[in-house]
Amino acid sequence: MVDEEIVDAGLKNERVIAAVRATPRHEFVGLKERPYAYFDMALPIGEGQTISPPFIVAYMTEQLDPQPTDKVLEIGTGSGYQAAVLSPLVKEVYSIEIKEQLGKNAARTLKRLGYTSKNVSTKIGDGYQGWAEHAPFDKVIVTCSPENVPQALVDQLREGGRLIVPIGERYQQTLYLFRKQEGKLVSEALRATLFVPMTGTAESERKVKPDPLNPALVNGGFEETRTEGSTEMPRGWHYLRQGKIVKDSLAPEGEHYVTFTNNEPGRGAQALQAFGIDGHKVTALDVSLQVRVRGVRPGQNAQQLPLLAIIFYDDKQNIIGERSLGPWQGTFDWQTEHATLSVPSKAVTGILRIGLLGAVGEASFDNVKLGPGKEK
């Protein structure tokens, strides 16, 4: 997992890579989820929360630039996995969890594995307020998404310190790195991402909220891009793997589309986008796209082929269904595909994936659309 999903994805910090390699992720998920512990994916941990994908944990940790003398504040203990990864990299970790049962579970796990006796302290509380009695902190890491940075975290960050946090709407977030200079935060946008929302005070103050009765995608034509490092990334899409934005005057819609290329069977090549939905009232979704494939064949098994796939989740972040459009293989030029997909009644979130999804070859997508439909 570390070699394929973290090192190959571009992470360079050897200390961070070693810490992730040494942290037993299976210890931080339930027995039901353990078979998936070393896949690069989010997993439910109860209370409607998730453990972040290992790549995201490693990436955020690397951007934090952890030093052996650092005192770090983490907002959102969750399972305790992020705190465990930080533990060998810094002097002290202080972690806050607002969900009481999650906080207790994480504290027990961290104690059982020896992290508490080393340098990890936890408490149950609203991370919006920080942990003033241990401030100032050299670094702050927020593993849930507020609409804006809580002022208490700014105040408790030392001058020159770093803060990393996913900011934005419920399903459209950007991971930001902030540096505190002359008492103010200087921001650097890193990448599009998706985290569970920061609950408590942060959620009550959220001004922009999703409309679960009108699910839709953002930037389905890939016309809006942003630069992340040296790579052009499509706005609104996250977790892009082995994909690139292509500018082409002959694109089916606009002047851009996304192309995925993979030569190693089973390796991820995809992009994701999430949306809110009320499965009690929206019983079906109309989805459509334009797709082109070249030399596509199955990956490690016959199911690994290009798709548009939607995974539905309930309010506890449990997977309750998957629907798809496709698959496609072989070679053909641009063609339009459409389907009406049923929605599980308990669905509150959908995550749409496009890409090769383990297949080998090249697949291109454009004009991806989604909206309420009627069951046939």
C-alpha positions in Angstrom: 0.0 0.0 0.0 2.7 2.5 1.0 4.8 1.8 -2.1 1.9 1.9 -4.6 -0.5 4.5 -3.1 1.9 6.9 -1.2 5.4 6.7 -2.6 4.3 6.3 -6.3 1.8 9.2 -5.7 4.7 11.5 -5.1 5.3 11.8 -1.4 9.0 12.3 -0.6 9.4 12.8 3.2 11.2 9.6 4.3 10.3 10.1 8.0 6.6 10.4 7.1 6.7 7.3 4.8 8.4 5.3 7.5 5.8 6.4 10.1 2.9 5.3 7.9 4.6 2.0 7.1 5.0 1.3 10.8 1.5 2.3 11.9 -0.9 -0.7 12.0 -4.0 0.7 10.4 -6.0 -2.4 10.9 -5.9 -1.7 14.7 -7.9 1.5 14.1 -10.9 0.0 12.4 -13.5 -2.5 13.4 -13.3 -6.2 12.6 -15.7 -5.9 9.8 -13.5 -3.3 8.0 -10.1 -5.0 8.6 -10.0 -6.8 5.3 -9.9 -3.3 3.7 -7.5 -1.7 6.2 -4.6 -1.6 3.7 -6.6 -0.3 0.7 -6.2 3.4 0.1 -9.8 4.2 1.0 -11.9 5.8 3.7 -13.7 3.4 6.1 -16.5 3.9 8.5 -15.6 4.0 12.2 -19.0 4.7 13.7 -20.9 7.8 14.7 -21.2 8.8 11.0 -17.4 9.3 10.8 -14.6 7.8 8.8 -10.9 7.0 9.0 -9.2 8.9 6.1 -7.5 7.1 3.2 -3.8 6.5 4.0 -2.6 8.7 1.2 -4.5 11.7 2.6 -3.1 11.0 6.1 0.4 10.8 4.7 0.0 13.8 2.4 -1.4 16.0 5.2 1.4 14.9 7.5 4.1 15.7 5.0 2.6 19.1 4.3 2.7 19.8 8.1 6.4 19.3 8.0 6.6 17.5 11.4 9.8 18.1 13.4 11.0 16.2 16.5 10.6 19.2 18.7 7.0 20.0 17.5 3.9 20.2 19.7 0.9 19.4 17.5 -2.8 19.9 18.0 -5.1 17.6 16.1 -8.8 18.4 15.7 -10.8 15.3 15.1 -9.2 12.3 16.7 -11.6 9.9 15.0 -10.1 6.4 15.2 -6.8 7.7 16.5 -4.9 6.7 13.3 -3.6 10.2 12.4 -2.4 10.8 16.0 -0.6 7.4 15.8 1.2 8.4 12.5 2.3 11.7 14.1 3.5 10.2 17.3 7.0 9.1 16.2 7.5 12.3 14.2 7.0 15.0 16.8 7.5 15.7 20.5 3.8 15.9 21.6 0.4 15.3 20.1 -2.8 16.7 21.6 -6.0 15.4 19.9 -9.6 16.4 20.4 -12.7 14.5 19.4 -16.3 15.8 19.7 -18.0 12.4 19.5 -17.8 11.0 23.0 -17.9 7.3 22.1 -15.4 7.8 19.3 -13.1 9.7 21.7 -13.3 6.9 24.2 -12.6 4.2 21.6 -9.6 6.0 20.2 -8.2 6.7 23.7 -8.4 3.0 24.4 -6.8 2.0 21.2 -4.0 4.5 21.5 -3.3 3.4 25.1 -3.4 -0.3 24.2 -0.8 0.3 21.4 1.5 2.3 23.6 1.0 5.8 22.0 -0.5 7.4 25.1 2.5 6.5 27.2 4.8 7.9 24.6 3.5 11.3 23.7 -0.2 11.3 22.7 -2.9 13.0 24.8 -6.6 13.0 24.0 -9.8 14.6 25.2 -13.4 14.8 24.3 -14.6 18.3 23.4 -15.4 20.7 20.6 -12.3 21.2 18.5 -13.7 24.6 17.4 -12.4 25.9 20.8 -8.9 24.3 20.5 -7.0 23.2 23.6 -5.9 26.5 25.1 -4.1 25.2 28.2 -1.5 23.5 26.0 -1.1 26.4 23.5 0.8 27.6 21.7 1.2 24.8 19.2 3.9 24.5 16.5 1.5 22.8 14.1 -2.3 22.3 13.9 -3.9 19.6 11.8 -7.7 19.5 11.3 -9.1 16.2 10.0 -12.7 17.4 9.5 -14.0 20.2 7.4 -15.3 23.6 8.6 -16.5 26.3 6.3 -13.8 28.7 7.7 -10.8 28.4 10.0 -12.0 28.7 13.7 -10.3 31.8 15.3 -9.3 29.8 18.3 -7.0 27.7 16.2 -5.4 30.7 14.7 -4.8 32.2 18.2 -3.3 29.0 19.6 -0.9 28.5 16.7 2.5 30.0 17.4 4.0 32.6 15.1 5.6 30.9 12.2 3.6 27.7 12.7 1.7 25.7 10.2 -2.0 24.8 10.1 -3.5 22.3 7.6 -7.3 22.1 7.2 -9.9 21.2 4.5 -12.1 24.3 4.0 -15.3 24.7 2.1 -18.8 23.4 1.4 -19.9 20.0 2.5 -19.0 18.3 -0.7 -16.7 20.8 -2.3 -13.6 21.3 -0.2 -10.0 22.4 -0.7 -7.1 21.3 1.5 -5.3 24.5 2.6 -1.9 24.9 4.2 -1.7 28.1 6.3 1.4 29.7 7.8 1.1 32.2 10.6 3.0 35.4 9.8 2.7 38.6 11.9 -0.4 37.2 13.6 -2.3 36.4 10.4 -2.7 33.3 8.3 -1.1 33.2 4.8 -2.9 30.5 2.7 -1.7 28.0 0.1 -4.3 25.9 -1.6 -3.1 22.3 -2.0 -5.7 20.0 -3.5 -9.4 19.3 -3.7 -10.5 16.8 -1.1 -13.4 15.4 0.8 -13.8 15.1 4.6 -16.6 14.7 7.0 -17.8 18.1 8.3 -16.6 19.6 11.5 -19.6 19.3 13.8 -20.6 21.3 16.9 -20.1 25.1 16.6 -18.5 25.0 13.2 -21.5 23.2 11.6 -24.1 25.4 13.3 -22.3 28.5 11.8 -22.1 26.9 8.2 -23.8 29.3 5.7 -23.6 27.3 2.5 -25.4 23.9 2.8 -26.0 21.2 0.2 -29.4 20.7 -1.4 -30.1 16.9 -1.1 -33.3 17.2 -3.3 -31.3 18.4 -6.3 -28.1 16.4 -6.5 -25.7 17.6 -9.2 -22.1 17.6 -10.2 -19.6 20.5 -10.5 -17.4 21.0 -13.5 -18.6 17.8 -15.3 -17.1 19.2 -18.5 -13.6 19.7 -17.0 -13.4 23.2 -18.3 -12.4 24.7 -14.9 -8.9 23.8 -13.8 -6.5 24.7 -11.1 -2.8 24.2 -10.7 -1.7 21.8 -7.9 2.0 21.8 -7.8 2.9 21.4 -11.5 -0.3 19.6 -12.4 -3.5 20.9 -13.8 -6.4 19.5 -11.8 -10.2 19.8 -12.5 -12.1 21.9 -10.1 -14.6 20.0 -8.0 -13.0 16.6 -8.6 -10.7 15.0 -6.0 -8.5 12.0 -5.6 -7.3 12.1 -9.2 -5.1 9.1 -10.0 -3.2 8.6 -13.3 -5.4 11.2 -15.0 -4.7 14.4 -16.8 -6.7 17.3 -18.3 -6.4 17.4 -22.0 -7.1 20.6 -24.0 -8.5 19.7 -27.4 -10.6 21.8 -29.8 -12.3 18.6 -30.8 -13.5 17.8 -27.3 -17.1 16.6 -27.2 -18.0 19.5 -24.9 -16.0 22.7 -24.5 -12.2 22.4 -25.0 -11.2 20.0 -22.2 -11.7 16.4 -21.1 -10.0 14.1 -18.7 -8.0 11.0 -19.8 -6.8 8.1 -17.6 -3.9 5.9 -18.6 -2.8 2.7 -16.8 -0.3 0.0 -17.7 -0.4 -2.0 -14.4 -3.4 -4.3 -13.9 -5.3 -3.4 -10.8 -3.7 0.0 -10.2 -6.1 2.9 -9.4 -6.8 5.4 -12.2 -9.8 7.5 -11.3 -11.4 10.8 -10.2 -14.1 11.2 -7.6 -16.8 13.7 -6.8 -19.3 13.6 -3.9 -22.9 14.9 -3.6 -25.7 15.0 -1.0 -29.0 13.2 -1.7 -32.2 12.5 0.2 -32.9 8.9 -0.8 -36.4 9.1 0.6 -37.4 11.8 -1.9 -35.0 11.3 -4.8 -35.6 7.7 -5.8 -33.6 7.8 -9.0 -30.7 9.6 -10.8 -30.3 10.4 -14.4 -26.6 10.1 -15.4 -24.9 10.7 -18.7 -21.4 11.2 -20.1 -19.3 10.9 -23.2 -16.6 8.3 -23.2 -13.8 7.1 -25.5 -11.5 4.1 -24.9 -8.3 2.9 -26.5 -6.9 -0.6 -26.0 -8.8 -1.2 -22.8 -8.8 -4.6 -21.3 -9.7 -5.9 -17.8 -7.2 -5.6 -15.0 -6.7 -8.2 -12.4 -10.2 -9.6 -12.9 -13.0 -9.3 -15.4 -14.8 -6.7 -13.2 -11.9 -4.2 -13.4 -13.1 -2.1 -16.4 -13.9 1.6 -17.0 -17.2 2.7 -15.4 -19.2 5.5 -14.1 -19.9 4.1 -10.6 -21.8 5.6 -7.7 -21.4 4.3 -4.1 -24.2 5.4 -1.8 -23.8 5.9 2.0 -26.3 6.2 4.8 -26.0 8.7 7.7 -23.5 6.5 9.5 -21.2 6.4 6.5 -22.0 2.7 5.8 -22.1 1.6 2.2 -25.7 0.8 1.3 -25.5 0.3 -2.5 -23.6 0.8 -5.7 -24.9 1.6 -9.1 -23.0 2.0 -12.4 -23.1 3.0 -16.0 -20.8 0.9 -18.3 -18.5 -1.0 -18.4 -16.5 -0.3 -21.6 -13.5 -2.0 -23.2 -11.7 -2.4 -26.4 -11.3 0.7 -28.7 -14.0 3.1 -29.9 -14.3 6.9 -30.5 -16.4 9.3 -28.5 -19.9 8.0 -27.7 -22.7 9.2 -25.5 -23.9 6.9 -22.6 -27.0 7.4 -20.4 -28.7 5.5 -17.6 -31.3 6.0 -14.9 -30.0 4.5 -11.7 -32.1 3.7 -8.6 -31.2 5.3 -5.3 -31.3 3.4 -1.9 -34.0 5.0 0.3 -31.5 5.6 3.2 -28.9 7.3 1.0 -27.6 10.7 2.2 -24.4 10.8 0.3 -23.2 9.6 -3.1 -19.6 9.3 -4.3 -19.3 9.1 -8.1 -16.2 7.6 -9.7 -15.0 7.7 -13.3 -11.8 6.1 -14.6 -10.2 2.9 -15.6 -10.8 1.4 -12.1 -8.1 -1.2 -12.4 -8.3 -1.8 -16.1 -5.4 -1.4 -18.5 -5.3 1.0 -21.4 -6.7 4.6 -21.9 -10.2 6.0 -21.1 -11.3 9.5 -21.6 -14.5 11.2 -20.2 -16.3 14.4 -20.9 -19.6 16.1 -20.2 -20.4 14.1 -17.1 -23.9 15.0 -15.8 -26.1 13.9 -12.9 -29.5 14.9 -11.7 -32.8 13.7 -10.2 -34.6 11.2 -12.4 -37.7 9.0 -12.4 -37.5 5.3 -11.8 -38.6 3.2 -14.8 
